Amino acid sequence: MSYRAADSLRSVTLDDVRGAQKMLSGVARVTAMEGSRHLSQLVGAPVHLKCENLQRTGSFKLRGAYVRIAGLLPEERAAGVVAASAGNHAQGVALASSLLGVHATVFMPKGAPLPKISATRDYGAEVRLHGQVVDETLAAAQEYAAGTGAVFIHPFDHPDVIAGQGTVGLEILEQCPEVRTIVVGMGGGGLAAGIAVAAKALRPDVRIVGVQAEGAACYPPSLAAGRPMSLLNPATMADGIKVGRPGVVPFGIVDELVDEVRTVSEDQLSAALLLCLERAKLVVEPAGASPVAALLAAPDAFEGPVVAVLSGGNVDPVLMQRVLRHGMAAQGRYLAVRLRLTDRPGALATLLGVLSTVDANVLDVSHVRTDPRLGLTEAEVELHLETKGPVHCAEVGRALRDAGYTVMA
């Protein structure tokens, strides 16, 4: 493919990434690399988790933001910086600016989670809430930059940002020299591009696999067209990779160096987040769990040793609760059944007794007695059950049918 970044935007080299690593010494953590026995058994080869969810501010974004702001000229620093983000980039810019003594203004959507707004302020940025979606917030930030002279700090479309994110790749090669495949989530492509620059320069044999959410997969059509293409309405719970158009600079690098881009479903993202929490004891946001989702979806597709980059852990508690429920449902650990029974004293107790014999935990019971479809002595009951998986769900269904109940759903 022949697409290259615009001439005014230089590409990124291994020397840039190494320079960024020196600049980040004492600023960004060298995050842990944790082995996963469960994923290793599934893949049939060692799988390691690169825990950028444990980075300062909870994601890799500090790396690129710090390198970009540190590279500004004195007069640019004096004018301040501005960014637009719903979360991770906002916090990275806020902390980087605070450490460098630069005033930061961060525009965030009005619906941004309160913990992320609070954290961005606590890191030292002035937060302005504008718009309902990130595109509106981005436009406001760019208008502010044009009117005040503040430097706009793009979340992924700048060589300095990509060089900073590439330091993750250097750490991976240092911590796991035998790595064969690196799996990384992709939104605009800055992290994947940076890792690819570092890894391919030192280990051309390492395979780089990008992962996008199905509802926000802007890279597959863009790579097919040979240029960045826009999605009209990207939609995914993984807001960290919910980007409608690849960045110009990262696209050129991804086009050249990333070996494959895969997509994962919302169910797979939920299951991956649940696995990280239950098996690895790691709090990971949906975007950060996307590499694990790809491993779960196609474990035979990855040559080991594999490193999956957990890019962030900034998940709103309310979303976490919803995602965990969704993940448990996707794994067959929730079961909803609807059936009819005779509306008489003791009928519900008898039904619950049947469920207790198969160790199904009842979470919720709903009665309907006034539906015109029901007979005079009938009631319809809907139950929400917690189960141990698909096999247990089938066992519950058999027990109800054997007891004479007609399961309607």
C-alpha positions as CSV (number, residue, x, y, z in Angstrom):
1,M,0.0,0.0,0.0
2,S,1.3,3.4,-0.9
3,Y,-0.4,5.8,1.5
4,R,2.1,7.9,3.5
5,A,1.7,10.6,6.1
6,A,1.6,14.2,4.9
7,D,5.1,15.7,4.3
8,S,4.6,18.3,7.0
9,L,4.2,15.5,9.6
10,R,7.4,13.5,10.0
11,S,7.4,9.8,10.5
12,V,8.5,8.0,13.7
13,T,11.8,6.1,14.1
14,L,13.3,3.8,16.7
15,D,15.6,6.7,17.7
16,D,12.5,8.8,18.4
17,V,11.1,6.1,20.7
18,R,14.4,5.6,22.5
19,G,14.6,9.4,23.0
20,A,11.1,9.3,24.4
21,Q,12.1,6.5,26.8
22,K,14.9,8.6,28.2
23,M,12.5,11.6,28.5
24,L,10.0,9.4,30.4
25,S,12.5,8.0,32.9
26,G,11.2,8.8,36.4
27,V,7.9,10.0,34.9
28,A,6.1,7.0,33.5
29,R,6.2,3.6,35.3
30,V,7.8,0.6,33.7
31,T,4.5,-1.4,34.1
32,A,4.4,-5.0,35.2
33,M,4.2,-8.0,32.9
34,E,2.0,-10.7,34.4
35,G,1.6,-14.2,33.1
36,S,-1.8,-15.7,32.6
37,R,-2.1,-19.4,33.2
38,H,-5.7,-19.6,31.9
39,L,-5.0,-17.8,28.6
40,S,-1.7,-19.8,28.2
41,Q,-3.7,-23.0,28.4
42,L,-6.3,-21.7,26.0
43,V,-3.7,-20.5,23.4
44,G,-1.4,-23.4,23.9
45,A,1.6,-21.1,24.5
46,P,2.8,-18.6,27.1
47,V,0.5,-15.5,27.3
48,H,1.7,-12.4,29.2
49,L,-0.3,-9.3,30.1
50,K,1.4,-5.9,29.8
51,C,-0.3,-4.0,32.6
52,E,-0.7,-0.4,31.3
53,N,-3.9,-0.3,33.4
54,L,-1.4,0.2,36.3
55,Q,0.3,3.1,34.7
56,R,0.0,6.6,36.3
57,T,-3.4,8.0,35.5
58,G,-4.6,4.5,34.7
59,S,-3.5,4.2,31.1
60,F,-0.7,4.5,28.6
61,K,-1.8,8.0,27.6
62,L,0.6,9.8,29.9
63,R,3.6,8.5,27.9
64,G,2.6,10.3,24.6
65,A,1.2,13.4,26.3
66,Y,4.3,14.0,28.3
67,V,6.6,13.6,25.3
68,R,4.5,15.9,23.2
69,I,4.3,18.7,25.7
70,A,7.9,18.4,26.8
71,G,8.9,19.0,23.2
72,L,7.1,22.3,22.9
73,L,9.1,25.5,22.5
74,P,9.2,27.9,25.5
75,E,6.7,30.3,23.8
76,E,4.4,27.4,23.1
77,R,4.5,26.3,26.7
78,A,3.7,29.8,27.8
79,A,0.5,29.8,25.7
80,G,-0.7,26.6,27.4
81,V,-2.1,23.4,25.9
82,V,-5.6,22.3,25.2
83,A,-7.1,18.8,24.6
84,A,-10.4,17.1,24.1
85,S,-11.2,13.7,25.6
86,A,-13.8,11.7,27.5
87,G,-11.2,10.2,29.8
88,N,-7.8,8.7,29.4
89,H,-6.2,11.3,27.2
90,A,-7.6,14.0,29.4
91,Q,-5.9,12.6,32.5
92,G,-2.6,12.0,30.7
93,V,-2.5,15.6,29.4
94,A,-3.5,17.0,32.8
95,L,-0.8,15.2,34.7
96,A,1.9,15.7,32.0
97,S,1.1,19.5,32.0
98,S,1.2,19.7,35.7
99,L,4.6,17.9,35.9
100,L,6.0,20.3,33.2
101,G,4.5,23.5,34.7
102,V,2.2,24.1,31.7
103,H,-1.4,25.3,32.0
104,A,-3.8,22.8,30.5
105,T,-7.4,23.2,29.5
106,V,-9.3,20.0,28.8
107,F,-12.7,19.9,27.1
108,M,-14.8,16.9,28.0
109,P,-18.3,15.9,26.9
110,K,-21.1,16.8,29.3
111,G,-21.9,13.1,29.8
112,A,-18.3,12.1,30.7
113,P,-18.2,9.9,33.8
114,L,-17.9,12.0,37.0
115,P,-14.8,10.0,38.3
116,K,-12.9,10.9,35.1
117,I,-13.9,14.6,35.3
118,S,-12.8,14.7,38.9
119,A,-9.5,12.9,38.2
120,T,-8.7,15.3,35.4
121,R,-9.2,18.3,37.7
122,D,-7.2,16.6,40.5
123,Y,-4.3,16.2,38.1
124,G,-4.3,20.0,37.6
125,A,-6.2,20.7,34.4
126,E,-9.0,23.3,33.9
127,V,-12.0,21.2,32.7
128,R,-14.6,22.6,30.5
129,L,-17.7,20.5,29.7
130,H,-19.0,21.0,26.2
131,G,-21.1,18.9,23.8
132,Q,-22.7,15.6,24.1
133,V,-20.3,13.6,21.9
134,V,-16.5,13.7,21.5
135,D,-16.7,15.3,18.0
136,E,-18.5,18.3,19.5
137,T,-15.9,18.5,22.3
138,L,-13.0,18.2,19.8
139,A,-14.4,21.1,17.7
140,A,-14.7,23.2,20.9
141,A,-11.1,22.5,21.8
142,Q,-9.8,23.3,18.4
143,E,-11.8,26.6,18.4
144,Y,-10.3,27.4,21.8
145,A,-6.8,26.7,20.4
146,A,-7.3,28.9,17.4
147,G,-8.6,31.8,19.6
148,T,-6.1,31.7,22.4
149,G,-2.9,30.3,20.8
150,A,-2.9,27.3,23.1
151,V,-1.3,24.2,21.5
152,F,-3.8,21.4,20.7
153,I,-2.5,18.1,22.0
154,H,-3.9,15.4,19.7
155,P,-4.6,12.0,21.4
156,F,-2.9,10.0,18.7
157,D,-2.1,11.9,15.4
158,H,1.3,13.3,16.1
159,P,4.8,11.8,15.9
160,D,5.8,12.8,19.4
161,V,2.7,11.1,20.8
162,I,3.4,8.0,18.9
163,A,7.0,7.9,20.0
164,G,5.9,8.2,23.6
165,Q,3.4,5.3,23.2
166,G,6.2,3.3,21.5
167,T,8.0,3.0,24.8
168,V,5.5,0.3,25.7
169,G,7.0,-1.7,22.8
170,L,10.6,-1.3,24.1
171,E,9.5,-2.4,27.6
172,I,7.8,-5.5,26.1
173,L,11.0,-6.6,24.3
174,E,13.0,-6.0,27.5
175,Q,10.5,-7.9,29.7
176,C,9.7,-10.7,27.3
177,P,12.6,-11.0,24.8
178,E,11.2,-14.2,23.4
179,V,7.8,-12.7,22.4
180,R,6.4,-13.8,19.0
181,T,3.1,-11.9,18.9
182,I,2.0,-8.6,20.4
183,V,-1.7,-7.9,20.6
184,V,-2.9,-4.4,21.1
185,G,-6.2,-2.5,21.0
186,M,-6.6,0.2,18.4
187,G,-8.7,3.3,18.2
188,G,-6.9,6.1,16.3
189,G,-3.9,3.8,16.1
190,G,-1.2,5.7,18.1
191,L,-0.4,3.0,20.6
192,A,-0.3,0.2,17.9
193,A,1.8,2.4,15.6
194,G,4.3,3.2,18.4
195,I,4.7,-0.4,19.5
196,A,5.1,-1.5,15.9
197,V,7.9,1.1,15.2
198,A,9.8,-0.1,18.3
199,A,9.2,-3.9,17.9
200,K,9.7,-4.2,14.2
201,A,13.0,-2.2,14.2
202,L,14.5,-4.5,16.8
203,R,12.6,-7.8,16.1
204,P,11.2,-7.8,12.5
205,D,9.9,-11.3,13.1
206,V,7.5,-10.2,15.9
207,R,3.9,-10.2,14.7
208,I,1.8,-7.2,15.6
209,V,-2.0,-7.7,15.8
210,G,-4.3,-4.7,16.3
211,V,-7.8,-5.2,17.8
212,Q,-10.8,-3.0,17.2
213,A,-14.4,-3.2,18.4
214,E,-16.8,-4.4,15.7
215,G,-18.9,-1.3,16.0
216,A,-15.9,1.1,15.8
217,A,-13.6,-0.7,13.4
218,C,-12.3,2.2,11.2
219,Y,-9.1,0.5,10.2
220,P,-10.2,-2.5,8.1
221,P,-12.0,-0.3,5.5
222,S,-9.3,2.3,5.7
223,L,-6.6,-0.3,5.0
224,A,-8.6,-1.7,2.2
225,A,-9.0,1.7,0.6
226,G,-5.4,2.7,1.2
227,R,-6.3,5.9,3.1
228,P,-8.1,6.9,6.3
229,M,-11.9,6.4,6.0
230,S,-14.5,7.7,8.4
231,L,-17.2,5.7,10.1
232,L,-20.5,7.5,10.4
233,N,-21.6,6.3,13.8
234,P,-19.0,4.3,15.7
235,A,-20.7,2.5,18.6
236,T,-19.1,0.4,21.3
237,M,-18.9,0.2,25.1
238,A,-15.1,0.5,24.7
239,D,-14.8,4.3,24.7
240,G,-11.0,4.1,24.7
241,I,-11.0,2.8,21.2
242,K,-14.2,4.4,20.0
243,V,-12.7,6.4,17.1
244,G,-14.4,7.1,13.8
245,R,-11.3,7.8,11.7
246,P,-7.7,6.7,11.8
247,G,-5.0,9.3,12.5
248,V,-3.0,10.3,9.4
249,V,0.4,9.6,11.0
250,P,-0.5,6.4,12.7
251,F,-2.3,5.1,9.6
252,G,0.9,5.3,7.5
253,I,2.8,3.3,10.2
254,V,0.0,0.7,10.8
255,D,-0.3,0.3,7.0
256,E,3.3,-0.6,6.8
257,L,4.1,-2.4,10.0
258,V,1.0,-3.9,11.7
259,D,0.5,-7.4,10.4
260,E,-3.2,-7.8,11.0
261,V,-6.2,-6.0,12.4
262,R,-8.9,-8.1,14.1
263,T,-12.4,-7.2,15.4
264,V,-14.2,-8.3,18.5
265,S,-17.9,-8.2,19.6
266,E,-19.4,-6.5,22.6
267,D,-20.0,-9.9,24.1
268,Q,-16.4,-10.8,23.6
269,L,-15.3,-7.6,25.2
270,S,-17.5,-8.2,28.2
271,A,-16.2,-11.8,28.6
272,A,-12.6,-10.5,28.4
273,L,-13.2,-7.8,31.1
274,L,-14.7,-10.4,33.4
275,L,-11.8,-12.8,32.8
276,C,-9.3,-10.1,33.7
277,L,-11.1,-9.4,36.9
278,E,-11.8,-13.0,37.9
279,R,-8.6,-14.8,36.8
280,A,-5.9,-12.1,36.7
281,K,-7.4,-9.9,39.5
282,L,-6.9,-6.9,37.3
283,V,-9.4,-4.0,36.8
284,V,-9.3,-3.3,33.0
285,E,-11.6,-1.1,31.0
286,P,-13.3,-2.6,27.9
287,A,-10.8,-1.0,25.5
288,G,-7.9,-2.4,27.6
289,A,-9.5,-5.8,27.5
290,S,-9.8,-5.9,23.7
291,P,-6.6,-7.9,23.2
292,V,-7.8,-10.5,25.6
293,A,-11.1,-10.6,23.8
294,A,-9.2,-11.4,20.6
295,L,-7.4,-14.3,22.3
296,L,-10.7,-15.7,23.6
297,A,-12.3,-15.4,20.2
298,A,-9.6,-17.2,18.2
299,P,-7.0,-18.8,20.5
300,D,-5.5,-20.8,17.7
301,A,-4.7,-17.7,15.7
302,F,-1.8,-16.5,17.8
303,E,1.8,-17.8,17.9
304,G,3.3,-17.7,21.3
305,P,4.7,-16.4,23.5
306,V,2.0,-13.7,23.2
307,V,1.9,-10.3,25.0
308,A,-1.5,-8.7,25.3
309,V,-1.4,-5.0,26.1
310,L,-3.9,-4.0,28.8
311,S,-4.0,-0.4,27.7
312,G,-6.1,1.1,30.5
313,G,-8.1,0.5,33.6
314,N,-10.2,3.7,33.9
315,V,-13.7,2.2,33.9
316,D,-16.7,4.0,35.5
317,P,-18.1,1.8,38.3
318,V,-21.6,2.0,36.8
319,L,-20.3,0.8,33.5
320,M,-18.3,-1.9,35.2
321,Q,-21.4,-3.2,36.9
322,R,-23.2,-3.3,33.6
323,V,-20.3,-4.9,31.7
324,L,-19.8,-7.6,34.3
325,R,-23.5,-8.5,34.1
326,H,-23.2,-8.6,30.3
327,G,-20.1,-10.7,30.5
328,M,-21.7,-13.2,32.9
329,A,-24.7,-13.4,30.5
330,A,-22.4,-13.9,27.5
331,Q,-20.7,-16.8,29.4
332,G,-24.1,-18.4,30.2
333,R,-24.0,-17.6,33.8
334,Y,-27.3,-15.8,33.8
335,L,-30.5,-17.5,32.7
336,A,-33.9,-15.9,32.2
337,V,-36.9,-18.4,32.1
338,R,-40.6,-17.7,31.7
339,L,-43.2,-20.3,32.5
340,R,-46.8,-20.7,33.6
341,L,-48.1,-22.3,36.7
342,T,-51.3,-22.7,38.6
343,D,-52.1,-19.7,40.7
344,R,-52.5,-21.3,44.1
345,P,-50.8,-21.1,47.5
346,G,-47.5,-23.0,47.5
347,A,-47.1,-23.1,43.7
348,L,-44.1,-20.7,43.7
349,A,-42.5,-22.5,46.7
350,T,-42.7,-25.7,44.7
351,L,-41.1,-24.1,41.7
352,L,-38.3,-22.7,43.8
353,G,-37.8,-26.1,45.4
354,V,-37.1,-27.6,42.0
355,L,-34.5,-24.9,41.3
356,S,-32.8,-25.5,44.6
357,T,-32.3,-29.1,43.7
358,V,-30.1,-28.1,40.8
359,D,-28.3,-25.3,42.7
360,A,-29.6,-22.4,40.7
361,N,-29.5,-19.1,42.5
362,V,-32.7,-17.0,42.0
363,L,-31.9,-13.3,41.5
364,D,-35.4,-12.0,40.7
365,V,-39.0,-13.2,40.4
366,S,-41.7,-11.5,38.5
367,H,-45.4,-12.5,38.5
368,V,-48.0,-11.7,35.9
369,R,-51.7,-12.5,36.7
370,T,-53.7,-10.0,34.6
371,D,-52.6,-10.9,31.0
372,P,-55.6,-11.8,28.8
373,R,-53.7,-14.7,27.5
374,L,-53.7,-16.4,30.9
375,G,-56.5,-18.7,32.1
376,L,-58.5,-17.9,35.2
377,T,-56.3,-20.0,37.5
378,E,-53.0,-19.3,35.8
379,A,-50.0,-17.1,36.5
380,E,-47.0,-16.4,34.4
381,V,-43.6,-16.2,36.2
382,E,-40.4,-14.9,34.9
383,L,-37.2,-15.8,36.8
384,H,-33.7,-14.5,36.5
385,L,-31.2,-17.0,37.7
386,E,-27.5,-17.1,38.4
387,T,-25.9,-20.3,37.0
388,K,-22.5,-21.9,36.6
389,G,-22.4,-21.8,32.8
390,P,-24.0,-23.2,29.7
391,V,-24.0,-26.9,31.0
392,H,-25.7,-25.8,34.2
393,C,-28.3,-23.8,32.2
394,A,-29.2,-26.9,30.3
395,E,-29.4,-28.9,33.5
396,V,-31.8,-26.2,35.0
397,G,-34.0,-26.5,31.9
398,R,-34.2,-30.3,32.1
399,A,-35.1,-30.1,35.8
400,L,-38.0,-27.8,35.1
401,R,-39.3,-29.8,32.2
402,D,-39.0,-33.1,34.2
403,A,-41.1,-31.4,37.0
404,G,-43.8,-30.8,34.4
405,Y,-43.2,-27.1,33.7
406,T,-43.4,-25.7,30.2
407,V,-40.5,-23.3,29.8
408,M,-41.6,-20.5,27.4
409,A,-38.3,-18.6,27.2
